[in-house]
Amino acid sequence: MSYITLSNAMNIIKSSDLKNANIRKDVYEIPIYFFNRYEENALLSIKELLDSPENYFTEIYKPVKVKEKHNFVYVGSQPCYHTEYDCQRLNANYKNYEIPRDIREKGKNAVDAFRTWFNSVHYLLEIDPDVFVARLYARWGILTNVKAIEFKNSGATYFENESIGNLKFDITSLIKSAGRFYYASSKNKAILAAFSKLSFLGEKDEAIQNNKTGFSDEEVKSLLKYYHQTFKKPLKQKLIQYYRLDLNPEIEMSGNILNKLGFNPCNTCAN
């Protein structure tokens, strides 16, 4: 068998046709009413992928072409699968750098040029950041540093301090807390009755269509943003952790399936 990181498993889900997925299972053992159809399908897809990879790819998986985003310097190379669970690359953290907005707004050619330039000078970020900033200004006219992002590894070590019991307690607590928040005030109830499944509207700049809550768009968006960040987002994360720990903690899959998906065998494992 072979192993992949949770991040790569999620990339498989993101490249699937989630709008039309039809998985007849429950998201959790108690009802959750505030996820929309797309959110439910995404959660059920990762649940099915972890539970039965072969069934997922033969019965459910319908890939869609995902448009490349130009936010970061390093774009996805071919993902790898690992034959050794303790492979250092399976457990390595992920680091990338955000491309400045001024560059992104100039289009793909500017983004490609910036990536090429960055690769020639990125070593300066470690040894002399001030020189890097000076070169950034000299070449691109930008007076800001490039933001680094680093994600802890999503692979083998992610769950060493977790337990199914703790996860279930946290999940149930979040669901109950979301329910209490819903009934905490007439304002909460009015807004969430209309838009709890559309909490992403809290991040949108556009006017909210059919806002009949009696509250301004600004008030609705502020509450939806809080609701999403406080309840929905952490609940999704906990559910995915629970699925993984309960169904497939090592994210073990057939190498043949992964080859068909375009994964390459890890060079470190192979050697």
N, C-alpha and C positions, 0 to 999 in steps of 0.2 A: 504493500500500500504506500501511498504518498501523502504528504502533508502540505497545506498552504496556510497562509496567515488569514486571520479574520478580515483584514482589510481587503485582501484579494477575493475572499468569498463575497464580501459586500459589493465589490466591483462587478462580479458575475450577476448579482441581483440587479444592480443599477443598469446593466446592459440588457436586461430582460424586458419583455413587454408586460409591465406591471398593471397597466390599465385593464388589460383583458385577461389577466390571470384568473383562473377559477379553481381555487383550492378549498375544499370543503372540510375545513378544520376550525377549531376555536383558537383565537389568539392566546387566550389564557383560560384557566379553569373557572374563573368568575367573569361575568360580562363586563366589557369595556365599551362605553357608548360614544366616546368623543373622538375616536379615530375615523377618518374618512375612508372611502373605499381604497384609494391608492395606498394610504398608510397601512391599512389592514393587509392588502395584498403583498406589500413589501415585507411585513413581519411574517406572514404565512409562508412567503417564498423562502426566506432564510431558514425558517423552521423546517420546511420540507427539504431544502438542500442539505441541511445538517442531518436530518433524520434518514433520508433515503436519496442520496445523490443520484443513483441510477434512475430512479423513478422521476426525479425532478427533471433530468435532462431528456428523458424519453417522452414524458407525458406533459410537461409544463413549460419547459424552457423554450421561449421564442425570442431570439435575440433581436435587438433593434440597434441601429447605428447611433452611437452617442457622440454628439458634437464636442470636439475638443475645446476645452476652456484654456484661455491664455493667461491665467492668473499667476502661474509659477514658472520658475526657471526650468526645473527638471520635469519633463513630461514622461508619461508612462512608457517604459521600455517593455519588452515582452515579459509578462509575469512568470515567476518560477514556481515549481513545486519541488519539494524536498523529500528525499528518501530516508533521511536521518532526522529523527525528532529533535535531537540536540544540536542540529546544524547551527553554526553561529549566525548565518544569514537569516535563518528563520526567526531568530531571536533578536535581530538587530533593530535599533530604533530607526525611525524615518525622519529625514531632515530635508527641508526644501527652502526656497527663498521666493518671496513674493515679488513679482514684477511691478515696478511703480505704475501707478494709474496713467501718468502722462505717456508712458510707452505703450500701454495697452490700447489707449484711445487712438493711437496712430495706425493700428491695424496689424495684421499678421506679419507683414514684412519687417516692421519695426520690432515686433516681438522676437522673431527669428534672429534678427541682427543683435538684439540685446542678449539673447541666450548665448550666442557665439562669443560675444565680447565678455560676458560674465565668466564663462568657462576659462578665459585666458587670464583673469585677474582675481578669481574668487579666493585664491590662497591669501590675498592681502587681508581678507576679513579676519583671519586667524592671527597674522603676525603684525599687521599695522592697519587697523580699521580707518584711521584718519587719512592715510594715503589712498585707501579704496574710495572713500568719500570724495577726495580731491579728483581722482580719476573719473568718478561717476559724473561729477560736475563738468569736468573738462570735455568729456565725450558726449554727454547727454544733456547738459545744462540743468541737472536736477540736484537740488540741495537737500537731499534726504538720504538716509541709509536704507539699504534694502532689508526689509523685515525677514528675519529667519523664523521658520516654524519647525517645531520638532514634535513628533508624536511618539509616545511610548509604544513599544512593540505590541502588536495585537495578536501575536502568535502564542508560542508555547508557555510563556511565563505569566500570562495575563491573569490567570485565575488561581494562582497558588494560595492566595489568602481568602478566597471566596468559598462559600458553601451553598448548596441548593437551599437549605433551610433559611439562611440569611437573605438570599435573593428573593425567595417567596415572601418573606416578611416585608422586605422593602417594597416589592411590587404591590402587595395588598395594601400597605400603608399609603403608597402614592395614589392608588385608585380611591381609597376612602378619603384622603385629604382633598383630592380633586372634587369629590362629591360634596364635602363640607364647604369648599370654596364656592361651588355653584350656588348653594343655598345661603351663603353668608349675607347677601344683600339683594334687594330687588334689582339693583343695577347689574350685579354679577349675573343674576338669573336671566334678565332680559337679553343681555349681550351674548351669553353663552348658549342660551336656548336657540339663538339665531345662528351663531358663528363658531361654536366650539369645534366643529369638524373642519372649519376653515381658518384655524388659528394662524396659518401662514400669512394671512392678510395683515397681521400686525407688522410685518416687515416690508409691506408694499408701499410705494409712494402714491399709487393711483387712488382715486376716490373709491369708496366701498359701494358696490352696487346693491340696491335694495336695502339700504340701512334704515329699517323701520323700528329701531330699538328705542328711539327717543333721546339718544345720546349722540354727540358729535362723532365724526369719523376719528378725530384725534383721541377721544376718550375710548372708543371701541378698539382702536389699534393698540393703545397703551395697555388695556386690559388683556387683549388677546396675546400680545407679546409676553406679558408676565405669565399668563396661563400656559403658554407653549413652553417657555423656558423653565418654569417651576414644576410643571406636572408632565406634560406630554413628552418632551424631549428626554428627560431622565427616565421616564417609564419605558420608552422605546429601547434605550440603552440597557436597562435592567432586563427587559424581556429577551433581548438578543443574548445577553450574558447567560440568562437562564436556559434558553434553548441550547446554547453551546455546551454548557456544563452538563445538562441533563441528557442531551442526545449524541453529542460528538465533540467531547472536550478537546481532542487533538486535531480536529478538522481533517479527518482522514478520508481520502477519496482514491478512486482508481486512477492510476497513472494514464491509462488509455483514454479515459474521459478527459483528463486535463490536457493531454496532447491534442485532442480534437478541438479543444477550446482555445488553442494557441499558446498554452503554457509550455515553457521550456524546462527541462531538468536542470536543477541548480548545479552550476559548475563546481561549487565547493563539495557538495555531496557526491557528485559523479567522480571527482578526483580522490 
